Amino acid sequence: ALKRTPKDFIFGKVIGEGSFSVVYLAKDIHTNKEYAIKVCDKRHIIREKKTEYIKREKEVLNRLGSNQSPAAPFFVKLFCTFQDTDRLYFVLSFAKRGELLPYINKVGSFDIECTRFYAAEILVALGHVHSLGVIHRDLKPENILLDENMHILITDFGSAKMFNESEKESDEEENSMRQRRNSFVGTAQYVSPELLTDKSASHSSDLWALGCIIYQMVAGLPPFWARSEYLIFQKILKLEYEFPDGFSPSARDLVEKLLVLDPKQRLGANDPPGEGYPSIRAHPFFQGIDFRKLSETNPPPIY
Ligand SMILES: NC(=O)Nc1ccc2c(c1)=C(Cc1cc(-c3cccc(C(=O)NCCN4CCCCC4)c3)c[nH]1)C(=O)N=2
């Protein structure tokens, strides 16, 4: 296919902003199709030494797009990339309904059927990402988008970590050495304790974030909240959170099994990779969910 240029698109409003990018709604002038185009300023990326993050995001999105698996629909697609003198352009799926977060805020909190459905879609998506040797590392309701049929599209792999085959075999010491140099920390409310202590991220770090998101869908607010990031980190490291009255008992049991300080003790942490977390799927909270049919199921109404 011909390499695209910015002239092939009409750029509209800003629909998202990252620390190194701005996301625009854009229309392809040849097909009239709508896309989200993530634009990065080259000088800014070089100055901030973030070229690795940009390369990693492109590699992860290409891996997700290439693998035709039942979970593939739950991610924004990368259609093409191009650049001009000053900027890099990523042409991505446009999620018509935007982020999950405003929907939680609008209704205060989700009922158990909605929570169960969206938690199940996120779990299937995580199982797929992890089966490719990728950890998202910054999963949060702002990065869970909704398409026009209200199914999820996970985005922003700019903070992702890739474990290629060699790294998996390398001994613990070398791995933890490499991770200690790793300065990355996700968004305060959803960051896992291991990322705060020894900088070691694993697929289990995303399971911690899933626990926070399930709690937030039921309670309306994330479990760890304080006026400063430092105080949020303190609460996470002390596992200082509580359940409001009326919190669904089965959701509470699942959250308590995911928000565990030791990443190896979290539900699903020791499941065989690539099987989509059978021990989490088997939890009573997901009773009645057919995980193979989620993408063709009508999502429950949010009210
Ligand atoms: N960091 C990133 O990678 N960011 C990205 C990447 C890809 C991408 C991305 C972000 C997108 C963000 C996005 C934002 C929006 C959006 C922005 C502003 C308003 C709306 C909107 O009107 N949504 C419906 C609004 N509500 C929400 C609450 C209840 C009632 C209705 C959507 C749609 N899609 C997108 O569509 N595709």
The ligand as an ORCA input file, in Angstrom:
! r2SCAN-3c Opt
* xyz 0 1
  N      -2.558      7.069     24.607
  C      -3.273      6.534     23.560
  O      -2.820      5.615     22.893
  N      -4.476      7.082     23.362
  C      -5.408      6.710     22.401
  C      -5.090      5.825     21.336
  C      -6.086      5.480     20.407
  C      -7.373      6.027     20.558
  C      -7.655      6.899     21.625
  C      -6.665      7.238     22.548
  C      -8.987      7.269     21.526
  C      -9.663      8.153     22.487
  C     -11.068      8.612     22.290
  C     -11.619      9.698     22.913
  C     -12.928      9.818     22.477
  C     -13.890     10.829     22.907
  C     -13.411     12.088     23.233
  C     -14.340     13.058     23.637
  C     -15.690     12.789     23.739
  C     -16.111     11.502     23.434
  C     -17.532     11.183     23.609
  O     -18.353     11.983     23.305
  N     -17.803      9.969     24.168
  C     -19.111      9.639     24.701
  C     -19.201     10.496     25.955
  N     -19.929      9.946     27.005
  C     -19.143      9.486     28.097
  C     -19.872      9.394     29.407
  C     -21.301      9.016     29.298
  C     -22.053      9.642     28.175
  C     -21.311      9.720     26.878
  C     -15.243     10.519     22.992
  C     -13.164      8.809     21.592
  N     -12.007      8.074     21.480
  C      -9.505      6.588     20.380
  O     -10.647      6.650     19.960
  N      -8.507      5.862     19.832
*
